[in-house]
Amino acid sequence: MQSNRNPGWSRIFISDCVAIFVAMRLGHVDRARAALKTLQEMIARVIRAFDIKAIRKILDQTLSNNVKTVWHMEFYKAVHRCTPNTFLTFATVGACWIESCIDCTVDSINGVWGIELLHDGIKLDECLDRFAPDGLYSRLELSDYCLVDFRCIASMDIAPGAVLAEDLNLCEQLYIVYYDAEPKHVSLVNSQLGFRPVCLL
């Protein structure tokens, strides 16, 4: 993979089989042309790029305990599509590999951004502690970070901003993406947005 800091780097695989597997899984991905200046800008762009029809189709075919994985994998794909070739995206899928591993990093022009993904607020306090000055992720020397929490709500007609305010007040870097059960609609809320939900899909 090519890095902003080391332009001479190239993609290197441990074997031809691994290279073929990656190519078959990812195929050709058209990436964004416009660069992103901030992590906040990237999050909004990423959620807008979600393929809601694909999500709905997969959810219809999967078990209920895989809902978290479906949303998180769509996030990883959208991050790669919504960033230009000058950005290096790295999805470790967090606890799938090791409990203390951050979910996603983006090596941007303006530094390295770290992203932790959650679902229904589970382990929110634990994740916040990891980003503390003396926390587990402090050694990553991130220039910015955020937590993205996916939550299912009963109805999009009832804006849950007030209900979510307690969690949002814990950290300015917390973004809550909430969606209805089908899902048909997706909205984003963050304390820096004044608790006003932004309808994205």
C-alpha positions in Angstrom: 0.0 0.0 0.0 1.2 3.5 -0.7 1.6 5.8 2.2 1.5 9.6 2.3 4.7 9.7 4.3 6.5 7.1 2.2 5.4 7.6 -1.4 7.8 4.8 -2.5 5.9 2.1 -0.7 3.9 -0.4 -2.8 1.5 -3.2 -2.1 3.3 -6.3 -0.9 1.6 -9.6 -0.1 3.0 -12.6 1.7 2.1 -14.8 -1.3 0.5 -14.8 -4.7 -2.5 -16.5 -3.2 -3.1 -13.7 -0.8 -2.8 -11.1 -3.6 -5.3 -12.9 -5.7 -7.7 -13.3 -2.8 -7.6 -9.5 -2.0 -8.1 -8.7 -5.7 -11.2 -11.0 -5.9 -12.7 -9.6 -2.7 -12.2 -5.9 -3.4 -12.1 -5.7 -7.2 -11.8 -2.2 -8.7 -12.9 0.6 -6.3 -13.5 4.1 -7.6 -12.2 6.4 -5.0 -13.1 10.1 -4.4 -11.3 12.8 -6.2 -11.8 15.6 -3.7 -9.6 15.6 -0.6 -11.0 16.0 2.9 -9.7 18.5 5.3 -11.3 17.2 8.5 -12.4 14.0 10.1 -15.9 15.5 10.7 -16.2 16.2 7.0 -15.2 12.6 6.2 -17.8 11.1 8.6 -20.6 13.0 7.0 -19.5 12.0 3.5 -19.1 8.4 4.5 -22.6 8.0 5.9 -24.1 9.7 2.9 -22.4 7.1 0.7 -23.9 4.1 2.4 -25.7 1.7 0.1 -28.9 1.4 2.0 -30.4 -1.1 -0.5 -27.4 -3.4 -0.2 -27.6 -3.1 3.6 -31.3 -4.0 3.6 -30.7 -7.0 1.3 -28.0 -8.4 3.5 -30.0 -7.9 6.6 -32.9 -9.8 5.1 -30.6 -12.8 4.5 -28.6 -12.7 7.7 -29.1 -13.6 11.4 -30.2 -10.8 13.8 -26.9 -11.1 15.8 -25.0 -10.1 12.6 -26.6 -6.7 12.3 -23.6 -4.9 13.9 -21.2 -6.5 11.4 -23.4 -5.5 8.4 -23.3 -1.8 9.4 -19.7 -1.8 10.3 -18.6 -3.5 7.1 -20.6 -0.9 5.1 -18.7 1.8 7.0 -15.3 0.3 6.1 -16.3 0.1 2.4 -17.6 3.7 2.4 -14.5 5.1 4.0 -12.4 3.6 1.2 -14.7 4.9 -1.5 -15.1 8.4 0.0 -11.3 9.1 0.3 -8.9 9.9 -2.5 -5.9 7.8 -3.5 -3.7 10.0 -1.4 -5.4 8.7 1.7 -4.4 5.3 3.2 -7.3 3.5 4.8 -6.7 0.7 7.2 -9.6 -1.3 8.7 -8.5 -3.7 11.4 -12.0 -4.6 12.3 -11.0 -4.2 15.9 -11.9 -7.0 18.3 -12.2 -9.5 15.4 -8.4 -9.6 15.7 -7.5 -8.5 19.2 -9.6 -6.7 21.8 -7.3 -3.7 22.2 -7.0 -3.0 18.4 -8.6 0.2 17.0 -11.2 -0.4 14.3 -10.1 1.9 11.6 -7.4 4.5 10.8 -7.1 6.9 7.9 -3.7 8.3 7.0 -4.7 11.7 5.6 -2.9 14.7 4.3 -3.5 16.4 7.7 -2.3 13.4 9.9 -3.7 10.1 11.0 -7.3 9.8 12.1 -8.5 7.0 14.3 -12.1 5.7 14.3 -13.8 3.3 16.8 -17.1 1.7 15.8 -19.8 0.8 18.3 -23.4 -0.5 18.2 -26.2 0.5 20.6 -23.7 2.3 22.9 -22.2 -1.0 24.1 -18.8 -0.4 25.8 -19.0 3.3 25.1 -17.2 4.3 28.4 -14.5 1.7 27.7 -13.8 3.1 24.2 -13.7 6.6 25.5 -11.0 5.6 28.0 -8.9 4.2 25.2 -8.7 7.6 23.6 -7.7 9.4 26.9 -4.3 11.0 27.1 -3.0 8.1 29.0 -5.2 5.5 27.3 -4.4 2.5 25.2 -4.6 4.5 21.9 -2.4 7.4 23.0 0.6 5.6 21.6 -0.9 5.8 18.1 -0.2 9.5 18.1 -3.5 10.3 16.3 -4.1 13.8 15.0 -7.8 13.4 15.5 -10.3 10.6 16.4 -14.0 9.9 16.7 -16.4 7.2 17.8 -19.2 6.2 15.5 -22.1 4.5 17.3 -24.9 2.8 15.2 -28.3 2.6 16.9 -31.7 1.3 15.7 -34.7 3.3 16.8 -38.4 2.5 16.6 -39.5 5.4 14.5 -37.7 8.2 12.5 -40.7 10.4 13.2 -39.5 10.9 16.8 -36.2 12.8 16.8 -34.1 11.0 19.5 -31.7 14.0 20.0 -32.8 14.6 23.6 -32.6 10.9 24.5 -29.1 10.7 23.1 -27.9 14.0 24.5 -26.5 12.3 27.7 -24.2 10.1 25.7 -23.3 12.9 23.2 -22.3 15.2 26.0 -19.7 12.7 27.1 -17.5 13.4 24.1 -17.6 15.9 21.2 -16.0 13.2 19.0 -19.0 10.9 19.4 -21.2 10.5 16.4 -24.4 8.6 16.6 -25.8 7.1 13.4 -29.4 6.0 13.9 -31.7 4.2 11.6 -35.2 2.6 11.5 -35.8 -1.1 11.6 -36.3 -1.7 7.9 -34.0 0.3 7.3 -35.2 3.1 5.0 -33.7 6.2 6.6 -30.4 7.0 8.3 -29.6 10.1 10.3 -26.4 11.5 12.0 -26.3 13.4 15.3 -23.3 15.0 17.1 -22.9 17.6 19.8 -20.9 19.8 17.5 -24.0 19.9 15.2 -26.1 21.3 18.0 -27.9 18.0 18.6 -29.9 18.7 15.4 -30.1 15.4 13.5 -28.9 15.5 10.0 -30.9 13.3 7.7 -28.4 11.6 5.4 -30.4 8.9 3.6 
